[in-house]
């Protein structure tokens, strides 16, 4: 579905990503695991069209049987129209808008009124607390509720690939478990998920395939459950 080959990302004189190649299969959950500064968010932002100083190749195939299309040089709104959506690190909801207004903003490229209404209901089924706070301003929600809203907003464009950047950051353990349960449900409903996450145990536990990054390079890859048992991964990311 998505192929990255020899990706380099630079910020001024800093080389954030150095020759990364990875593959995301349709219908899978793929996670990027690594410490701060490993290059995880730089990769996901490059896919979303938010990084300009990049080189390499990013190709995306939206529908089975189609020829892959290069995403290099496209704008973020082009990515959304092609079926790629991002729930960014830090949530980035609009605090002065209500829950419903934030969600409708996620569907800004769409004109199918009935489909938008159906997807709003789908988001409320995934996140019942958002239904309870329909007319509440986004800025007054708790951190966990804001994260739910950010994921729900990303779903409203009806993407084929949803990218989640640090969805558990700053959340209490019970909310972390809830967010990862919802990630599983989203995937079970047929959506491909690319997950960037510092919580290595939770990420590897949910992922079909994972890439371990250190200082901008992939140092290890494999099925999530396999990497959970890898001694190097246990020592570096799972507390031994």
N, C-alpha and C positions, 0 to 999 in steps of 0.2 A: 504493500500500500504506500509506504513512504521509505525512500532510500536516501541516506546521506553518505556521500563519499568525499573523503579527504577535506573535511570542513576545517577552515581556519577562521578564527574571530580575533580581531585586534581592537583594543581601545587605546588610542595613542601609541605609546611605546610598549604597552603590555599585551602579550600574546595570551589571550584567555582560553582559546581552544586551538589545539595543535594537531591537525590531521585526523580528526575523528571520523570514523565510518560506522554507521549502524543501520539496522533495518527494522521496520515495524510491520508486522503481518496484520492483515485485516482481521478484525474480531478479537484481537489480543489486548492484554494489558502489558505494556513495556515500561520499565522504570529505570531512571538514571539515579544512581546513588553515589554520594561523595560528600566530602566536607565542604565547608564554605570556601569559595574560590576554586573549586574543582572544575568549573566550566558548565555545570548542569543548566543553570538559568540562561547562560549565553547561548547554548544549543537550542533551547526551546524558544527563546526570543528570536533567534535566526530563522527558525521555521515559521514563526508568526510574522516575519517581515519587519521586525523592530530593530534589527541590527543591520547597518549599512556597510561596515568595514569588514566584509567577509569574503572568502573565496572557497572554491570547491563546488560541489553539486548537491542540490536538494531536489529530488523528484517525487511527485505525488501522483497516485492513480486513484481517482475517486471511485470509479465503478469497475467491477470485475470485467476483464476483457479489453479495457481501454488502454491506449498507449500512455505511458507516463509523461507528465508535464513538468517542466522545470519551474521551480518556484523562485529561482534566483532573480533578484531585482524587483519583485512584486511588492506592492504596498500592503499594509495590514488588512485594509478593507477588501483587497483582492483575495487574500487568504480565506477570509470569512466566506466570500462568495464561492470559493472553490471547495468549501466544506471542512475548513479547519478553524477551530475555535480555541481560545485561550482563557483560562481562569488564572489571572496573574498572581504572583507573590504579593502579599500585602492587601489582597482582595480588590482594592481600587473601585469599590462601589461609590456611587454618588450620594453623599450623606444627606443632601437637601431634598432628594427625591424619595418617594415612598417605595415600599417593597414592590408593588405592582409596576410602578413607573420604571424602576431599575430593570425589572424583568422584561418589560416591553421594549426597553432600549436595546436589549440583547437581540431582539427580532427586527432591528431597524432595516435590514436588507430585504425583509419579506413583505409581501402584499396579500398573502392568503389568510384572510381574517379568520376563517374557521379553523385552519391549521394552527394559527397562533393561539387561539382560544384553547384548542385541544392540548397544545404543548404547555400552556400555563397550568392546566389541570394536572398534567403529568409531573411538572415541577412541584406542585403542591402535594401530590401523592408521595413524591420522594422526600419532601421536606414539609411535613404537616405544620411545623411551627411558623413557616412563612405564610401559610394560609391564615393563621391566627393573627398575624401582624401585617395584614394586607395593606392597610393605610398608614402604617407606622413609617416614620422617616428612617432611611437606612442608617444614618449616623447615630440613632438611638438604640440600635440593635446590639446585642452582646457580640463578642468576638466570634463565637461559634455560629451564631445566626448570620453574621455578615459573611462568613465563609460559605455557608449554605446558599446565601443569596448570590455570591460570586459564581459558584458552580452552576446554580440555576440560570443565571443570566447567560453563561456560556452555552448552556444547553438550548437556549431559546432561538439560536440561529439554525437549529437542527443540523449539527455538524456530523460528518462521518468520522472525524478524528477530533477528540477533545483532549486538550493539553492542560494539565493541572500542575501549577507551580507552587510547591510547598503548601499543600492544602491543610496539613496538620499543624503548621507553625503557630505556636502560642496557645494551643488549645489544651484543655484539661484531658486527662487520659480517657474518660468516658466518651467525650466528644470526638477524640481521635478515632476510637473504635467505631463510632457511628459514621463518621466520614468515610472510613475505609469500607464499611459495610455498603454504603451507598455507591462507592466506586465499583464494587462488585455488581451491584444491581444494574448500574448504568451499562456495564459491559455485558451482562447477561441479556440485556434488552437489545444487544446487537451493535453497540458503539465501541469503536477502537479507542483505547486510552493510552496516552503517553503521560507518565507521572514523574515529576521531579520531586524528590523527597529526602530530607535528612534523617527521618526516622527509618533507619535501614531495616529493622526487623519487620515493621508494619508493611513497608514497601515491598520487600522481598517475599513476604508471606502472601501478598495479593497478586504479585506479578507472574505472568507466564514466562517472561524473559526479562533479563536485567543486564545493565551495563554499569560497571564500577569505574568511576572516573577519579583520577588524581592529577592535579595541576594541568588540566586541559587535555589529558589523554585517557583513552580507554585502557585500563590495566587488566581487566578481567570481565568476562561475559559468560552468560549461561542461563539456564532455567532458574527462576527465582528460588524454588525449593532446593535446588542443587547448591546454589550459592549460600543459602542459609546454613548449610552444613560444611562449607569450605573453611578450613582452619584459619586462613589468612583473613577472610571476611569476618569471621567470628572475633578474631583478635583486634582488628582495626575498627569495626563498626558495631559489633554486638556485645562488647564488654567481655570478650574472652570466652 
